[in-house]
Amino acid sequence: MNEIFYEVFSNLPRQGPGDIMLTIKALNIIKQEINIEQILDVGCGSGFQAIAIALNSSAEITAVDNYQPFLDEINKQLVEMGINDRLKTVCQNMNSLDLPLGKYDVIWSEGSIYITGFENGLNNWRKFLKPKGFMVISDANWFKSNPPDELKDFWKNEYPGMMTVEENKKLIKKCGYEIIDSFSLSANGWMNNYYYPLEKNVYKARKKYINNSEALNIINGVQIEIDLFKKYADYYGYMFYVIQSKK
């Protein structure tokens, strides 16, 4: 039923929570440190952040996702914007990336590192960085250590490795990175930029698949996630981490 999942998440401004202002904030932090020539965006979705980076830098960007229709959306926009010479798309699985080693100044991953696992991503993607290269990662974290049971149970299934902010920071240091900066995504970055558009897709999909119980299970699961955030936004959210490899 992957096609149902991708249908619900298609034609959205982005496939996860985020805010263009925070993307640019993270980019500017690294600009103060180095001249950015090459960026790898892992799990780029339909390219919201990759395009924002391209429009606010002179870097060459490689945007990777495992769903070609998302990449097709990006390619169409690139031609329209006239930036297809600096941003290229690659359809690959983030768990088995076949890309040049030691090429990239920055690895960017907004809202997707959980797919491979936070620690796994930090360790396995490092080989694609230049020495002392940077990463910008956004990840779902607990803001409070005592979440209600219904919230904890949901995220235990969706993201078993979800940690507190302090646990993430300790892991970043353990993996050999220095934290340059970190900041949280506001509720607006979840609702206006992601959940409100997603909720419209959920409504349409429910009507379309009203007699398909398997599809409805997937669709209703997305709605549950949205409803939980509306109810418990104080307990969790996304953190941006701007980090630099010590190697």
N, C-alpha and C positions, 0 to 999 in steps of 0.2 A: 504493500500500500504506500510505497514511497512517493508515487505520483500524486496521491492526495496531499501528503505533507508539502511537497514542492508547489502544488497548486495553491494551497493556502498562503504560502510564503512568497508567491510570485507577485509581480506588479506592485511592490512596496518600495518606498523610498530607501529602505534598508531592511536587512534581515535580522537585526538585533538592536538593542538599545544603543543610543549614541547621540552625540551632539557635535555638529561641525565646528563649533567654537572650541571644544576641547581637543578635537583632532588638530586644529591649527595651533592651539596652545602647546600641545606636545611637540608638534613640528618645530615651532619657534624655539622651544627649549633646546632642541638638538642643534638647530641652526647656529645657536650661540656657541656651541662646542666645536663643530666641524663644518666643512663644506660637504654637503650631502650630494653624492653623485648617483648612488644606486640604492633603491628601496625595494624590498620584497614584501608584498602584502599577502599574508597567508589567511585563507578563508575569507576572501574579499566579498563574497555574495554578489550583489548587483552593482558594487563598485562605488558606493556613496563616498566612503573615506578615501579610496584610491584617487578618484577624480578630484576631490577637494585638495588632496596633497599635490596632485599634478598642477592644479591651478594656482597653488601658493608656493611652488618651488620650481627649480630648474632640473630636478633630479629625473633620472630614468626610472620607471616603476615597472616591476613585474608583478601582476596581480593573479593570484592562484586561487582557484576554486574547483571542486569536483563536479559541479553541475553546469554543463555547457550552456543551457539557456540563460543563466545569469551572466555568463561571459559574453554571450551574444548581445545582451542588453548593453553591456559596457561598450563593446566594440561599436555599436550603433551610435552611442553618445559621443565616443571619441572622434568619429568622423565628423559629426555635426559641430563639435567644438573645435576641431582642428588641432587636437593634441594627440592624435594616434601615432605620431612619430616618437613620443616619449613614454607612452604607456602601452604595454603589451600584456595580453592575457594568456594564461596557460591552464589547461584543464588537467589537474593532477590531484591525487589524494594527499592530504597533509601528513599522513603517516608514512608515506613512501615517496618523498619529494626527490625528483631527479633533476637537480639544478646545479649550476657551477658552485663549487666550494670556495669559500673565502672571498666572495664577490661583493657582498652587500654591506653598505655602511649602516643600514637600519633594516631590521625586520619588524613589520607592523602586523598586528593581529588584534582587531577589535571584536570582542565577543565570540571568538571561535576557538581559543586555545583549549577550552574545556573538552572539546571533541577528542583531542589527543591526550589531554591531561596536562595540568599546569607544569608540574615538574618535568614531565616527559618533553613538553615543548621547549622549555628552557634548556634542557640538556641536548636534545636531538637537533634543534634548529641552529645551535651555536656554530656548527661547522660551516654554515653558509655565510656567516659574518666575517668581515675583515677583522684583523686583530683589534681588540678593544672597541668592537662595534657596539651599536645600540639596539635595544628593542623597545617598542611601545606596545604594551599589552593592556587590554581591558578585560576584566574577569569579574564574575559574580562572586561577591563576598558577603559573609554575615557581618552586619554592623553591631548586632547584639548577640551575646552567647547563649541566650535562653529563648529561642524562637518557639512559638506555639506549635503544638504537636502536628496540626494539619499542615502547617507550612513546612515544618521539618520533614515530615513524611513525604510530601510532594517533591521537595528538592533532593531528598535522599534517593529517590528514583530517577529524577531528571539529571542531577549532577552530584553523584555520590562523593566526589572529591572536593566539594565546595567547602572553603575554609573561611576563617575570620581574616580581617585585614592584617592583623599582627602575625598570624600563621603564614599568610602569603609572603609577608616581608621577610620573615625568618627563612623561608624556603628560597626566596630570591638570593639572599646572602649565602645560604648553604650551597647553592648551585654556582657560585662564583661571579655574582653580579653586584654592582654598586647601584643603589637606588638614587637616581638623580632628582626625581620628583614623583609625587603621587597625589592624586586628587579624585574626588568622587563625582559620579554622574548624577545630576539632579533628577527628581521625579519627572520633570518635563521631558528629559531625554528618553525616558521610558514611555511616557504616555503619548505626548504629541508627536514624537518622531517615530514611534514604533507601534505601541499597543492600539492607539486609536485607528490608524490605517489597517492594522492586522485584524481588529475586531470587525471591520467592514467586510473583509475577506471571509471571516468565520461565518458571518451572517449569510453571505451569498452561498457559501459551501454547504451550510446546513439545509438551505432550501433545495439546492441541487441534489444532495445525497440523502434526502429525507427517508428514503426506503432502503438505505445501505447502512446496516448497523456497524459494520467494521469501519467504514469511513467516518461515521458519526463519532465513534470512540476516539479517533484521532482528532477530529475537529473539536469535540467537547473538551478534550485534554488541553488544547490551546486556550480555550475560553477559561478553563479552571486556572491556568497560569495567570491570565490577565486579571481575573477576579481576586486572586490571592495578593497580587501586587497592590491593587486598589485598597485592599484591607490591611496589608501589613508592610507598607513601603518603608516604615521606620526600621524594620528588622534586617533588611538586606538591600543590596544594590550593586552597581558596577563601580569598580575602582580602576582608574588608569594608572599604570606604572611605567615610568620612563626610566629605563635601566641601562647600565653599560657593563659589558663583559670585562672582567679583570684580566682576561687572557688576550 
